[in-house]
Amino acid sequence: MEMAGEQWADKKFVCVGLDSDQEKIPNLKGIFKEDVLIYVLLFNTAIIEATRDIAGFYKPNVAFYESMGDLGAEVLKNTITHIHDQAPHVPVILDAKRGDIGKTNDHYVKAAFDYFKADAVTIHPYLGKTGMLPFLN
């Protein structure tokens, strides 16, 4: 992850978490579900635009988006796309804490890197080298 080295060399150590907890985002009560998701995306983009010059990394937590259902996955994907468009020099770490057996990990890898376009993903090392290999490859 060459970008990470560049950020580190520029002394940009701030990891901006994008844990979009709907209960902590102002003005969401009484808004329709689809509008809430648009608002969450707008909230995320405002954070990204305010921090893109100082951020070392962005780290959206998958759980906050998965709990929103299928539209939440789109919000996460669009958030990552916005990061790549507006701050292409800042790596995205998908905070997913994955780790399972072979074929399951293969699908986690596809989701993290092919679908969401993350630059890295957090994993659990509990299954040892075999469980981590799909992510390391």
Secondary structure in CASP SS format (residue, H / E / C, confidence):
PFRMAT SS
TARGET T0000
AUTHOR 0000-0000-0000
METHOD secondary structure of the structure
MODEL  1
M C 1.00
E H 1.00
M H 1.00
A H 1.00
G H 1.00
E H 1.00
Q H 1.00
W H 1.00
A H 1.00
D C 1.00
K C 1.00
K C 1.00
F C 1.00
V E 1.00
C E 1.00
V E 1.00
G E 1.00
L E 1.00
D C 1.00
S C 1.00
D C 1.00
Q H 1.00
E H 1.00
K H 1.00
I C 1.00
P C 1.00
N C 1.00
L C 1.00
K C 1.00
G C 1.00
I C 1.00
F C 1.00
K H 1.00
E H 1.00
D H 1.00
V H 1.00
L H 1.00
I H 1.00
Y H 1.00
V H 1.00
L H 1.00
L H 1.00
F H 1.00
N H 1.00
T H 1.00
A H 1.00
I H 1.00
I H 1.00
E H 1.00
A H 1.00
T H 1.00
R C 1.00
D C 1.00
I C 1.00
A E 1.00
G E 1.00
F E 1.00
Y E 1.00
K E 1.00
P E 1.00
N E 1.00
V H 1.00
A H 1.00
F H 1.00
Y H 1.00
E H 1.00
S C 1.00
M C 1.00
G C 1.00
D H 1.00
L H 1.00
G H 1.00
A H 1.00
E H 1.00
V H 1.00
L H 1.00
K H 1.00
N H 1.00
T H 1.00
I H 1.00
T H 1.00
H H 1.00
I H 1.00
H H 1.00
D H 1.00
Q H 1.00
A C 1.00
P C 1.00
H C 1.00
V C 1.00
P C 1.00
V E 1.00
I E 1.00
L E 1.00
D E 1.00
A E 1.00
K E 1.00
R E 1.00
G C 1.00
D C 1.00
I C 1.00
G H 1.00
K H 1.00
T H 1.00
N H 1.00
D H 1.00
H H 1.00
Y H 1.00
V H 1.00
K H 1.00
A H 1.00
A H 1.00
F H 1.00
D H 1.00
Y H 1.00
F C 1.00
K C 1.00
A C 1.00
D C 1.00
A E 1.00
V E 1.00
T E 1.00
I E 1.00
H C 1.00
P C 1.00
Y C 1.00
L C 1.00
G H 1.00
K H 1.00
T H 1.00
G H 1.00
M H 1.00
L H 1.00
P H 1.00
F H 1.00
L H 1.00
N C 1.00
END
